[in-house]
Amino acid sequence: MTSSAHAGGPPDEYVEAEIHRLLTENPEIAEQGITVVRRENSLILQGEVESPHRRDEIMRQVAERFPGIPLTTDIGLIRTQAPTEIEQLP
């Protein structure tokens, strides 16, 4: 069964697994820290990446590969630079 068979219907565990495989095995993405959570009729991508561009690219590729699946992103950004201020502890 191909992912196009799911267009317009609620996502199932196969679509969830296919998206997870895309996230980890596609060399353009290769993100192991993103999880796919199924909620009623949509999927939520959760995790952290290093830039807004990276998050947008992940969402673009997933939406392009699975056009009929409602997606929500809960992908935050990790700080990759050293802090510019000294943290003072009480």
C-alpha positions, 0 to 999 in steps of 0.5 A: 500500500502506498502513502497516496492511499491515505490521502484525505483519511486519518493517518494510521500507524503505517503513515506514522512509520513512513514519516519517521523513516523519511525523517531518519533515512532521507539524507537531506533530513537525517533527523533522529530527534524528531518524533511523530505523534498521532492525534485523532485525525492529524500527526504532530512532529515534535522535537528540536532542530538547530534553525527555523530553516531546518524546521521549515525544510522538514515540514516541507518535505513531509508535506510534499511526500504526504500531501493528504495528511494534516500535520502540526509542528511542535519542533523547537530550536536548540541553542547552538551558540554560546550564551552572550551573557554570564548567568548569575546564580543566586 
